[in-house]
């Protein structure tokens, strides 16, 4: 979880974004492989802008 408590897991997904790529529950409770898979889906759909700091 982020220090703000709004983002979860390896890629700091918001719950809504996680759900939009088919995730269930909290990202931090999913396996690392599932987080990788869903992050790749999000990247393909939306590009690196989903990660404004490290996506530059």
C-alpha positions in Angstrom: 0.0 0.0 0.0 1.2 3.5 -0.7 1.8 6.0 2.1 -1.5 7.7 1.1 -3.4 4.4 1.4 -4.9 4.8 -2.1 -2.6 2.5 -4.2 -1.8 -1.1 -3.8 0.6 -3.8 -4.9 3.8 -3.9 -6.9 2.6 -1.4 -9.5 0.6 0.8 -7.1 -2.8 0.2 -8.7 -5.9 2.1 -7.5 -8.7 -0.4 -6.8 -10.7 1.0 -9.7 -7.9 0.7 -12.2 -7.2 -2.8 -11.0 -10.8 -3.8 -11.6 -10.7 -2.2 -15.0 -8.1 -4.7 -16.1 -10.0 -7.7 -14.7 -8.4 -7.8 -11.2 -10.4 -9.0 -8.2 -9.9 -7.9 -4.6 -6.8 -5.8 -3.8 -3.8 -5.8 -6.1 -1.5 -6.4 -3.1 -3.3 -9.7 -2.4 -2.7 -11.0 -5.9 0.3 -13.0 -7.0 3.3 -11.2 -8.4 2.6 -12.9 -11.8 -1.0 -11.7 -11.8 0.1 -8.1 -11.0 2.7 -8.3 -13.8 0.0 -9.5 -16.2 -2.5 -6.9 -15.3 0.1 -4.1 -15.4 1.0 -5.3 -19.0 -2.6 -5.1 -20.0 -2.9 -1.6 -18.6 0.3 -0.5 -20.3 -0.9 -1.8 -23.6 -4.2 -0.1 -23.2 -3.0 3.3 -21.8 0.7 3.5 -22.1 3.2 4.6 -19.4 1.1 7.6 -18.3 -0.5 5.4 -15.6 2.9 5.6 -13.8 3.7 9.3 -14.1 6.9 9.2 -12.0 8.6 6.0 -13.1 6.8 5.9 -16.5 8.8 8.8 -17.9 
